[in-house]
């Protein structure tokens, strides 16, 4: 299992599943190929194509696989520490107020 705590791009090989733990709030972007993503705290699976992004929360685990018989490239980009603290603070405030933000953000 890989731990993501900074910006990184890697290849997801065909017929293999990459296991990832998110150490900091991060954005996953598909650079090449099509991938599926399963998240530890989400009942939905995500199929993402090049250019699609998925915002990830600190502490969650992911399983990523390439679709379509070809390898894929995914990039993880961690926001600045200040940006991460603001996002975490906003999530805590919303949770205390009883606002359900959802099981994950996705821009597709």
N, C-alpha and C positions, 0 to 999 in steps of 0.2 A: 504494500500500500504506500502510495506517495502522499506526502503532506504538502499542501500548497500554502505558502505564507508570503510569497512574493510573485512578481511577474515571471511567467514561464510559458513557453510554447512547447508542446510535444506531440508526437505522432501516436495515434491509436491504431494499432495493427489489426489487420483482418483476423477474425476468429479468436480474438483475445479481448478480455475485459480489463480495463484499467480501474483500479480501486483508488480513490482519492479522499483524503480528509482535508477539509477546508479549515485552516488555522485562523484566517482573517476574512472578513467580508470581502468577497471577490466577485469579479464578473468573468464568466466564461464566454468566449466568442469562438464560433466555428470558423476556421480559416479556409479549410479545404475538405471536401467530402461531406458525407452525411453521418451524423452520430445519433445514438439514443442515450439518454441519461436517466438513471434511476436515482432518486434522492432518498436518504434515510428517513426523513420526516415528511414524506409526501406520498400520497397514494397514487398519483399520476406518474406516468412515464413521459418523457419529452423526446420528440424527434426534431432535430435541429439541422438546418442546412447552412451552407456558407453565408456568413453575415449575420446569422441569428445569434442572439445573446441570451444569457440566463444569469440573473443575479443570484449569488450564493451567500448563505449566511454562515458566520463563524461557527465552527463545531460540527457542521453537518458532514455526512459521508456521501460520496457519489460513486456510482458504477457507470462507466462510460464504455460504449462499444461502437465500432464502425459499422455502418449499414451499407448495403449495396455491393458487397464483395470487393471494396477498395479501401485502402487506408484513409484515415482522416487526420487533419491537424487541428488541434484546439489550443487556444491561448487563454491563460488566466491573467487577469490584471487586477492587482490589489489597489484600492484607493489610498490616498494619503492618510496618515494617521488621524489628522483632524477630521477629514471627511468620514472616516470610519466611526469616530466617536460621535459625530452628529447623527449619523444613521442609527447607531446603537441607542443613543439617547431617545431619538424619535420613536423607535420601536418599543422601548420600555414605557414611554409616556402613553403611547397608544394602547399597549397591553393593560396598563393600570386603568385606563379609561374604558376598558371593555371593548375596544375596537379590534375586530378581527381583520388583520392585514391580508391574510390569505396564506396558502401553503407555499407560495413562492412567486416570484415575479418573473415574467417572461416577455420578451419583446420579439414577436414573430410577425 
